[in-house]
Amino acid sequence: MGPQRFVLYFEEAMKVKFQELKPQELKKIIDETGIVYLPLGTLEWHERHLPLGLDAMVSEALCLAACEKTGGCVIPPLYFGTDREHEVKGKVMHGIDARVGRIMTGSIYYLNKDLFFETLKSIALSIAEQGFRKLIIVSAHSGTAQQEVIERLSQEIFRGLKIIVLPGKKFSGGMDHAGRIETQLMLAIDKSKVGLSSLQEPFEGVQGDDPLVATAEEGRKQFDAIVQQIIDLAGS
């Protein structure tokens, strides 16, 4: 897919953002497809070259692109999630902070695991009450605890609502943290939000391959592959 076609994803997908729809437009979507997408992410340190909200931004872009093909609508992304707790130097830390060993600038996403589950459960119940028949959850935040929560949610029953989840670790091509993969995906989605010139070794909080080798071309290939994954799941 060329850059021009990639941009068209978002020009067209803008019409299906839940918050921009009028009630009659939403009712038509519910009646015709019954599909709604929920992108999940974080507000977390992603080294110095990537935005703090990358996970949710990637999830939303993937949902919008998939929604163009399947129909439906996309709920605004949730930037708060969960992660495992670790005690480091007498402090409780989560995610990349625990790996680095200190509180990193911008990492404020954490919710207690049970609170996160109950939040998603409340969202799912409201969606079911609206008459939607299929909820597709995409989470580019690939923390194990977050994946466990959304997988658990998919086992719940909400008035016939089918819940489908795609955690980051199951993305085509895999997922990392501020490494080559996340960098190439953001380059493909919006290169203006990537500042490779501000990145220098030694990297701090990078998990995965060298982000400096990332390219928008490879990012577009991976983006398309993940979108196809979502479309296939939506049809299941």
Number of C-alpha atoms within 10 A of each C-alpha: 10 9 12 8 10 16 13 12 18 16 11 13 20 17 16 22 19 18 12 12 15 9 10 9 13 20 15 12 19 20 13 12 15 22 24 26 29 23 27 28 27 25 22 24 26 26 22 19 19 22 19 21 19 26 27 25 23 25 25 26 23 24 28 28 24 26 25 18 13 16 19 26 28 26 18 15 22 20 21 17 26 26 24 16 16 16 11 15 10 7 13 14 22 23 22 23 19 20 16 14 16 15 17 18 14 14 18 17 19 20 14 13 18 11 12 19 20 14 13 19 18 12 13 25 14 13 20 20 13 13 16 24 20 22 23 21 23 26 31 28 29 23 20 15 16 23 22 15 19 23 17 12 20 19 11 14 14 18 14 12 21 18 22 20 22 22 22 25 17 16 20 15 14 13 21 19 24 26 23 22 25 25 30 27 25 26 22 24 23 15 16 9 14 18 14 15 9 10 15 12 7 7 14 17 21 20 19 14 14 15 22 16 11 20 18 18 16 15 21 21 16 20 26 17 15 23 21 17 16 25 19 12 13 21 7 7
